[in-house]
Amino acid sequence: MRLRELVRARHLHLKVLTGHDLLDRQVRGVSTTDLAEPGRFVKPGELVLTELTWHTGAESSRNFVKALGDVAALVSGTALKGVPLDLVDACAEAGLPLLTLPVEVPFSHVTEHVLRALIAELGSPPRQRYGSRRRLASTLVDGGSLTKVVTAVAGELDVPCWVMSPTGRVIVGSQPLAEEERARLAHTFLTARHLPGMVGGLSVFPISKGAPHRIANWFLAYAGEQAQGENEDLIVELAALVALERSRLEAAQRIERRVFDQLLELLESGDAALPGVVSRLHTLHVETEHGLLVVALSAPGDAGVAVLDELLRPLAPGIVTATPGMSAAASGTHGTSGAVSGVAASDGEAIALVPLAGNSARELIRHVMAGARRLEAGLRGEGRIALGVSSVTTGPAALSGLIEEARHARSLAALSGERISVITGDDVSSHRTLLAAIPADLRRSFRTRLLGTLEAYDAAHQTDLLETLQAFLEESGNWTSTSERLHVHVNTLRYRLKRIEELTGRSLNSWDQRVDFMLAVRMR
């Protein structure tokens, strides 16, 4: 199809900002990206859709446009509440048509329109090579479910097939898949040096090569060796259609995020009247009656929102997510943190409002941590996932405080140095918060000074002095309960504690020194 035909589609309401004389260009495909350097993930002749979240100024516009190469045109969303003039100039200089889309029209409508046109252009009857691909695309575009598409591919290949998330969750599949198998497939997807990969007779294929990080991507799994020939085309087409369906699901979430951004901006301003907060919560369909908490997360790169969605949405489908500071960045505001109550925004950070509605906070935290642990295999280098969870409220008036609490907790969790860490609202008022705020090298030094001799003695003599000390402290210094817990005689316990005092040069009768020991034990 040609750009001119796309602009004439009245239901899309596309507006041409530059390149009016270039509308006879052919459109050979469509892709969506918000990467700052998208060159590796777009192809010549494609229509590229972007929400502009990568935009930081004139230089970013020039670099983005240069990286696009020979694409057919660029379509801008409205994340920035208007297309920056420097982007218009960059497109004009590069001879790249620039179109803009109104906020009420999701990207998926443009993608569907282009896909329909390209399917029609393949002609009829189709060549054998394209027959199955056209049937799949037509199924999805004409309102068929993703389950139907996956089932159709499984039938074409004559093997089971699944669409999965990086935590091992089956999104759709042609047949059930055991938990052990799901975990193995997810681990392979996250850790394989090259994809497609294979494990236990099942192949793993990424949904989108343009995802910023594997922990934010989906993947296909199917039985047998990597597909060849026409079957390989079928797998590639299925991946593209799954990516399209995911973009449909995310379109509504992007609109929600804009409203959430407005709510964060309102809370940050300090002029957040309760009716305004309640109104926006109603717009987001977020209820506080059964309890509401806030989760803040930081993850590598731009994966924060996608990871938070993956960890929370299966258990709490009513959540809404956002990236703190996006409103300020979008409007070009400088000199503010873009954060609530002065909490500085962090790269890769995302926050979520989570209505409990039948779930307990404890259950939710357990679910989130289990999912985060599965993603740990996909973290590279210094990559970490840090989570902060607020306390629970049943009233919207406390929302600003909940967001601040969750984000402070996330900041403290990030200080722990662990790959996966979480601090809850309860932890904020305990000594664990103080420990998390201490640099890792200082914690190690403190622990070594107090417990190093015990650890060395235990290693050399196969004794359990450190375990004995920990049990004694956790039993509040009670001789009887400690001996029962360790299954030893009281006299044996008495001997061990005396040996601990001799080796460390400290007295367990001193309250201050007991506190020192307890803190050292917790500094692992």
N, C-alpha and C positions, 0 to 999 in steps of 0.2 A: 504494500500500500504506500501511498505518498502522504507526506506531511499535510498537504492541502486537504486531503480527505479527512484526516484526523481532526483538523481545526474546524471543519464543517460539521462535525458531530455535535449537535446542539446540546445533548444531554451532558456533555463533558465541560462545556463552558470554558474552553481553553482560550487564552488571550495571548497573542503574539507580541512579545516585547522587543525583539530584534530578529532580523533575518527574514523580513517579509518577502524578499526576492528569492528566498531559498526554499520555498515551500513545495517545490517539485521533487525534493529529495525522496529517495526510497527508504522506507522503514522495513528493516529485515528482522527485527526482534525487539525485545523490551527487557529492561533490567532496572532494579531499584538499588541505590547505594547511598550511604551517607559517610563513606570512608573519605578521609582527607586526600588520599592518593588512590583513586579508583582504577587506574590504568590497567592493572592486571585482571580486572574482573568485569570489564566491559568489552564488547566486540564492535568492529566497524559496522556501521549501518543500524546500530541499535538506538532505540529511543530510551534515554536515561532519565529516570525519575529520582528526585532527591528532595528531602525535607530541609536541607541547608543547615543541619545541626553541626556540620563541620566548619561553618563560616566563622572566621575570626577577624576578617578585615580584607583589604584590597589584595594583599599578597596571597591570601588563601584562595581568593577567587581566581587569580591568574594561574596559580598552581593546579587548581582543580580542573579548570577548563583545558589547560595544556595536557593534563594526564588523560583526558577523555579521548584524545586522538580523533579518529575519523568516525565518530558516532553521528547518527542522523540529526539529533537535536537533544536539547536538555529541557526537561519539564520541572519547574520548581513548585514545591508545596508552599505552605504558609507558616512553617514553624517560627519564622522570624517576623511574622505579622507584616510582611511586605518583602519584595525582592530587593536586595541591596543594589544600589546604583553601580557599585564597583563590579558586581557580577554581570550586569547588563553591558558595561563597557568592555569587560574581558571577553564576553561572548561576541560582541560586535567586532572587536579587533581580530578574533580568531575565525570569524566567518561561521559561527555556530548559531543556528536558530535557538532562541530562548523563548519558552512558553511558560505561562503560569497557570496554576489550577486553583480554583476557589476552595476554601476550607471545607465546605460541605460535600465536596466530591472526593472520595477516597482514591488512592492510587490504583486500587484493585479494579475500579471501573475502567480506567485507561488501559490497564493490562488486559482485561477481558476484551475490550473493543479491538485492540491490536491483534490479540490472539485469534479472535473470530475472523478478522480480515485475512490474516495469514493462512488460516485453515481454508477459507474460501478460495484463496489464490492458488492453492495446491491443485485445484481442478478436480474434476470427476469424470470417469472413474479414477481413483487414486492408483499410483504405481504401487506395486507390492511393498516396496521399501517403506512407504509412508502410510500404508493402510492402518496398521495397528496404532501408530502414533496419532493419526487423525481421530480414530475412534476414542482414544483416551482423552485427548484434548476436548473433543465434543462432549463427552460424558461430563467433564467437570464444568465446562463453560455453560452447558445447558441445565445446570442446577443439580447435577449428580453429586453424591457425597464422595469424600476422599476414600472412604471404605470401598465404594464401588470401583473406583479407579485402581486401588491396590489389589482388590480381588480379581479385576480384569487382567492386570499384569501377571499375577500369580497363575492365572489360567493360561495366558499366552506362553509363559516360561515353563509351565507345568511344575512349579516349585513353590513352597511357601514363601511369603514376602511380608515384611513389616516396616512401618515407619516408626522410628524411635527417637527419644530425646537422649542427651548425654548422661542423664542420671539412670538410664536403663528403663525409663517409662515407655510402654508401648502406646503410641498415639492411635494408630490403627494397624490391623494385621489380618492376614487371611486365615490364621488359626492361632490358638493359644500358644504362649511361649513361657517356659518355666522361668522362675525367678533367677536361678543359677545361670541359665543361658543368657538372660537379659543383662545380668551384671557382667558376664564375660564379654558380651558384644560391646557394651558401653566402654569397658576398660580398653578393649582393642581400638575402638574408635578414638578414644582420647589419647592413647599412647603410641599408636602406629606412626612410624616415621614417614611413611608414604601411604596414601589412600588412592584407590580402593585397597582394602586389606582382607584378610581371611583368618578365621579362627573356628576350630571344631566343625569344619565342613560348611560354615556359613560365611558369606561374603559381606563386607561392610563398605558402603558407598556414601560419600557426603552429599547432603542435600544442596548446599550452596557453597561454592568455592570462594565466594566473596564475604563470608561471615568473618567478623573481626577476630573471633577466637572459637576454637572447637567447643569450649564449654557453653557457647551461646548458639551452637548449630544443632540441626537435626541430622539423622542419617537413615539410609535404607539398609536393611539386612535381608538377605535372601539365601536360600539353600543352594549349595553347589559352588562350582568354580566361578570365577569372574566371567560375566557374560561376554560373548564374542559376536561379531558381525551385527546382524539385525537385532539380536537380543540385547547387545550392548547399547544400540540406539534406543531400544525400549526402556532400559534402565535410566539412561541419560534423560529421556523425555519424562519419565515418571518423576525423577528428581526435580526437573524444572516445574512440573505441575504441582508437586508438593510444596515447592517454594512459593508458587503463586497462591496456593491455598493458605499458606502461613501468612502471606502478606495480606490476604483478606481478613484473617483473624486479627492481625495487628492493626488494621486500618481503624477499627473502632477504638482500640486501645490508644492510638495516637491522639484521637479527639479527646478521650478521657484525660490524657496526660496534659493537654493544653489547659483544660479546666483545672486540673490539679496544680499546674504551674501558676495559674492565676490565684488559686487559694494560697499557695506558698508565698507568692508576692504580696498578697493582702496581709498575711500573718507577719511577714517581715517588716511591712511598713509601720506596724505598731498601731494602725487604725482599724484593726479587725473587729468590727462590731459583731455581736453574736448572731443577729439575723443574717448578715452577709455570709458568715461561716456556715450556718445551717442551710442556707439556700444553695451554696455550692456543694455541700455534702449530699443534699437531695438530688442535685443535678447528676452527681456521680453515683447515685443509688447506694450510698454508703450509710448504713444504719448503725447507730451506737447503742441501741436499746439492750442488746444481748452482750455487749462488751466490744471494745475497739482497742487495738494496740497498733503501734507503729514499729516497723522493722526497717532499719537502715543497713545497707550492704555496700561494701567496696570490693571490686573485682578488677582483674587486669583489663587495660584498654577501655573500650566502649561496651564491655559485656555486662555491666552492672544491671541494667534494667532487664535484659533477657534472662540473666541468671536468677534474679529475684522472682521474676514471673515463673520460671521453671520450678523453683523451690517452693513457692507458695500457692500458685493457682490450682494445682490438683487437689489440695486440701481445702483451700479457701477461694473458691471461684469469684467471690465478690470483691476481690482486692482491686485497688488502683495503684499504679506506680508512676514515678516521675524521677527526673534527674535534677537535684537541687542546683539552683543557679542558672538553669536554662533560660528562664524568663529574662533575667538581667543580661545574660550574654546575647540573647536574641534581640533585645531592644538596643544593644550597644551601650548599656549603662556601665560605667567604670567606677572604681573606687568603692564598690560594695562586694561583700562576699557572696551574695546570692543565697544566703543561708538564713535560717530562722534563728532569732535571738543571738546572732553573732557567731554561730557555729560555722567555721569555714568549710566551703565546699571542697570535696576531694575528687580527684580524677577517678573515673570509673564508679562513682558513688551513685546509688539509687535508693529511694525510700518508697515504702508502701504503707497505705492505710489498710488494715486487715480487720474486717468485722469477724468476730469469733463465730457467732451464729451456729452453735452446736458443738464447736470445738473448744477444748480448754487451752489456755496459754501454754501449759506444760506439754500437751500433746502437739501443739503447733511447733514449739521449739524443737522437740524431739524429731519431728518430721523434717524440719528444715535442716537440722544438723546432719541427719542421715543422708539427705540429698547432697549436701555440701561435701560430705566425706567421699561420696562417689565421684564428685567432680575433681577432687584433689589430684587424681592421677593425671589430669589434663593441664595442671599448672606447670609453667616453665620458669626457669631462672628464679627470680625473686617474686614471682607471682603468688599472691595470697588472696584468700577470701575472708573478710572480716565482717562480722554481723553484730549489730546492736539491736536489742529488743526492749521496747519500753514496757512500763507497767500497763495495766488495763484500766480503761475508763468507760463509763456509760453515759457521759455527757459531752457534747461538742465544745463546751467552754474550756475544757482542759487540753484541746488539741495542740495548741502551740507548745505547751509544756511537754506533751508526749513526743512531739517531733524532736524537740531539743534534747530530751532524755535519750531517745534512740540514737541520735547522731553523736552525742557525747559518748555513749556506750560503744558505738562502732569505732570511734577514734581510739578509745582505750583498748578495744579488741585488736586493733591494727598494731598497737605497740607491743603485743605479746611476742611477736616474732614467729608465731606458729603459722603453718600453711593454712589451717582452718581454725578460726577462733570466734568465740561468741561471748558477749557480755550482756546480761539482762538487766532490767531495771532493779531487780533485787540485788544484783551484784554491785551496782553503783554505790550502795550504802554499806558494803562489806569491805574487809581488808583485801579481797581479791582485786578490787578496783585499784587500790594503791600498788599492789604487786604488778598489775598489768602496766601501770604508768612508769615503772622503773625500767630503764634500759636493760636489754638482755645481758650484756657483758657485766653490768653491775650486779644483777641477780645471780649470775654464775659465780662471781667473786664472793658475794655474801654467803652463798650456800657452801662453797668450797672451804671458806674459813671456818664455818661452824661444823660442817658434816664431813669434810674431806677425810679426816683421820678415821672416822667410823666406816666410811665407804671402803677405804684402803684396807682396814683391819678385817672387815667382812670378806673382802675379796681374797685376802691372804689366808684366812683361817676358816673359811666357809661357815661363818657365824651369822647371826641375824640381829646384830645390835641396832642397826638403823630401823628395821621393822619393829623391834621392841620399843624404841624411842617413839616412833610414830603412834603405835598403839597406846602407849602410856599417856601421850599428850591428848590423843583423841578421846580417851576415857577419863579425861580431866584429872589425871593423877591418881585414880582409884586403883589400889593394888589388887583387890579381889577381882574386879571386872576385867582388868588388864590380863591377869594370869589366866582367867577363864577364856578370854578371847584368844590368847596365844597357846592355850592348852599346855601350860607349864606350871610347876609348883611355885608358890609364892617365894620360896627361898631362891629358886632359880632366877625368878624375876628380879629379886633383890640383888643378886650377884651381877646380873647383866647391867642393871642401872648404875651400880657402883663402878663397873668397868667403863661405862659411857662417861661418867664424870671424870674418871682418871684420864681417859684418852683425850677428852675435849678441854679439861681444865675448868669446867663450868659445873655449877650446882643446880640440880633439879629441884631443890627446895626453894630456889629463888624464883619469884613470880616473873620478874623482868627477864631472867635468862630462859625461863620456859617459853615466854613470848618469842624471844629470839629464835629458839629452837623450832617453834611452830611455824614461824615465817620461813625459815630456811627449808623446812620439810616441804612447804607449799611451793617453793621456788624451783620447780622442775623444768 
